[in-house]
Amino acid sequence: MYETFYHKLPNGVQIVHRKTSSPVVYVGIMVGAGTRHEEPTENGMAHYIEHCVFKGTEHYTARQIINHIEGIGGEINAYTTKEETTFYAATLCNHFRTTLHLLAEMVLRPTFNKKETDKEVTVILDEIESYNDSPSELIYDDFENMVFEGSSLAMPILGTKKTLRCISKSPDIALSWMQRHYRPERMVLFVQGNVSTKQVIAAAERELLTSSPIPDTQYPIPDSRYPITASPSGATRTYRRHTHQTHIMLGSHAYPIGHPKQLTMYLLNNILGGGSMSSRLYLSLREKYGLVYNIDSQAVPLSDTGYWNIYLACEPQHKDQCLELCHKELKQLRDTTLTSAQLQRALRQLEGQMAISAENQENNALAMAKQMLYYHHAPAWQETFAKVKEITPEQLQEVANEVFASEQIYTLLYD
C-alpha cells in the first residue's frame, strides 16, 4: 500500500500526494465547479472553460501548451462533470515541475483569445451534435433531467447551442465566471508518482501562490446549491428517437457522497448489475433469456444527493419483458435477504474488482483527487474495502427497500 501525504497551502488549495515507484507522474488540478454551479442562461459554461483554457494563457499560446507537454512525451487531458472540472497530465517524473507549471498557467491565467475560442465553439457545437447522435449517451442526460427536474443538476454538461453562443460572446463572461467559482479553497492539486512530497509542496507554492487574475477574496463564495424539487413518486416518459433499438433507463434517487449507507449502496449495485458477467441483471437478461447484448447499473453519489440507474438496449418487441425482468430482480433484492454464502461471494468479487481497478494509475489519481475534494482524505482501496466487509445482509436489504421501491422508480424509453 502506497503512502499518501496531505498539505494545505495558505490560500486554501488542498494538496494530496501519493508516492509510488512508477516513473510516470500524474499531476492535475481538480476544481469544485461544474454544471450545477451554472445559471440556466450560462448552461455549458464549465465545459466551455474546460475547452478554452487550452487555447492560450498569459505566457503560452495554444500551440506552445501542446508542444511543451507532447515535446516531453506527456499527455494532457481535462473533463467536466456536474460538480467538478479537472485538468491533468501524465509525464515522466523528471518533468513534474514543467507539467505543473503549464497546468497552473491554464487554470489561473487563461486569456480567452476571441479568435481562438471562436474556433473551439465550433468544436463544442460539433460535440453536441455527436452526442445527440448517440442514444446510449444522450439517455443519461434525459434521465438526469427527469430525476432532478427543477434543479441545475438537470442541465446538460455540454450546454445548448443557444447558451453556448451567449457565453462565448466576450472573454469577460467566462473570466467573470472563473473569478466566482475557481477559488483556491475549491481546488485540489493531486500528484501520484515517484516524486518527493518536498518537491510537490515547493512546486505548488511556486505555482499556486503567485498572483493571478483569479482572486481569492474579491468575490464572495456564491451559493451554488439550487433546490432539488424531486417528485415523491417516479414517472415514465417515452421519447421518439428513431433508433433501431429501444433504449431504456430506469432508476431513482440514492445517497450523497459520505452518507453512512453509500458503501452499502455501492455493494448492492455491484450485485445488481455493476459491470460483471455474474451480476443478477446480466445473468437474467443476457445469459438466461438472450434479450440484450449489454446491461449494467450504476450508483452515482453527488455532494448532496445521488441516484442509481439501470441501462439497456433491446429489440422493440422485447422492451416489456426486459422491464419486467429488471423489476423482478429489484423485487428479489427488496424481499429476500442474501445468504451468508451469497454475501461472501459478492465480497470476493468486489475485492478483486477494486484491486484490479487500483492498477489503473490514471483512474487512481483521479479518484484520489475527488476523495480529497469531498472528504479531505484519500483512503487506499484496502481501507474502503475493510469497511465494505462489515456490511450485513440485513443492511443490504434495508437499502434495497429504500432505493429500489417500485413507486419511486423513474423510467425513460427511447422508442
DANORKA-V491083 format. One record per run of one state. SS is the DSSP state (a for helix, b for strand, c for the rest). FROM is the first residue (numbers start at 1). LEN is the number of residues. Records with the same first field share a line. If there is no record, write none. Layout:
BEGIN
SS->FROM-LEN, FROM-LEN
END
This chain:
BEGIN
c->1-3, 9-5, 20-4, 32-3, 38-2, 43-2, 58-3, 72-3, 81-4, 109-1, 111-3, 133-2, 148-4, 155-6, 168-3, 182-2, 194-3, 209-27, 240-6, 254-8, 274-6, 289-3, 302-4, 315-1, 336-4, 358-3, 376-5, 389-4, 404-2, 409-1, 415-1
b->4-5, 14-6, 24-8, 56-2, 61-1, 75-6, 85-8, 110-1, 187-7, 236-4, 246-8, 292-10, 306-9, 410-5
a->35-3, 40-3, 45-11, 62-10, 93-16, 114-19, 135-13, 152-3, 161-7, 171-11, 184-3, 197-12, 262-12, 280-9, 316-20, 340-18, 361-15, 381-8, 393-11, 406-3
END
